[in-house]
């Protein structure tokens, strides 16, 4: 017995952007349609409504959904069943057809890439609508892109879905239209766009507060040299990567301090109107994920759920966590894209992945709004590239084919290339040994604006940011942050007026070696930079960069004793 057609009446009321996009789709009736919508906006509901319309009017007889992961197959099938569309999430390439009880099947891009002819035969057997979820994954490898194109060229309709931004490479995405601009480059063209800024204005997503943590990091290179750097200060890409990974080392002090702060923020949200608020730590690899889970238990006294991408029970654990009120989950990649856990409100970005795509998808796990006033708080390392992505959360990006995208900030550095493969993270770790790291709140970013904290970790100023009310509109968040900023600057002016103008930090007391002198001088320099930050509000990194411009020389982690002394003398005259 064939599956019964779905009922349009079973669908929930559509949001404004979904109605507008549906009208546009039905008006065009074209083979291909690309909908770009921010994570949390409701792309799944939109796609299923189109599927129902086409099934009911007889345009198509079958539905195929292609998703990035096995877990998302289950999620798609469950969402479809709620509106009367039955999708087979257990379909395998060895199967000839799905049971007649189903309207179609859900498969992964990997499945299609392994046997495109199987899916081409299925597509040719019945008039088929293909829904390509997070279509940018079709460019992950040549075999996936070629497989998707070969399998679904015969489809009657193709609906592509994605969040923003697109990819940071030149792999063209099948069935996506590209238009050549005035600069000669080809850019993807979407048929419907609903960005984060629009969704925030409509109350569809939560406002995101980024809390960026800096701190001193120390590590030993493969040559035996010990280096120290303040996380976030200007350095070479390699040194940034080593300082960044030193901070993320579970054995250091940076992660416990940040997790303690994140849990404090989570507790404020849970007692302030979001009783079931949950937190998610996104780790670089499985070993780190397990270590972070142990840290969470030590810091909070409660166990965390650990989700690993190759674990057969991962989907069940995600579902159980979503339905519970448990506080913390730790995952590698499986929860970074598409997975729907609406109660997630606090995140710790404990990974060195730094592509705009990964960052946007990861932050998308925290922005889904359930009721007015809910906010999201994401803790990130104070790394210039990440802070730039946090400041540009509302930016709309297209997929660009051509070299000029490197000028637009899409060039992949060493960390981004390594993060494409979990095993590659070990390549960086072999080149250095993390020794120690401390954490301090460096700045707060909201709506593209940076708010300096004027404080070290654990002081009342940090507590004020962690204690922001949990239920706030975007406008209320901006007002409160500006008020905090004004109050802190006023307090700093009062303190300075009470201090003697000639005061300077004490000089180091006769170190016994050149290495000890460098460490002491760097501490003195960082203290003076912090004082300059407090008085001007300029980020630490910008002050360090200005000193390098004025005095010359490499970043302070590589600077000589003479260069450090010159910078100390210079910053005292500013």
PyMOL commands that set and color helices and strands:
alter all, ss='L'
color gray80, all
select helices_A, chain A and resi 8-10+16-28+43-56+70-82+109-114+116-125+135-139+142-152+196-202+237-248+254-271+286-300+314-323+356-366+384-391+403-408+414-419+422-429+460-466+474-498+514-536+540-551+561-573
alter helices_A, ss='H'
color red, helices_A
select strands_A, chain A and resi 32-37+62-67+87-88+104-108+128-132+157-162+177-180+186-189+192-194+207-214+216-221+226-230+278-283+305-307+328-331+344-350+375-381+400-401+432-437+440-446+449-452
alter strands_A, ss='S'
color yellow, strands_A
deselect
rebuild
show_as cartoon
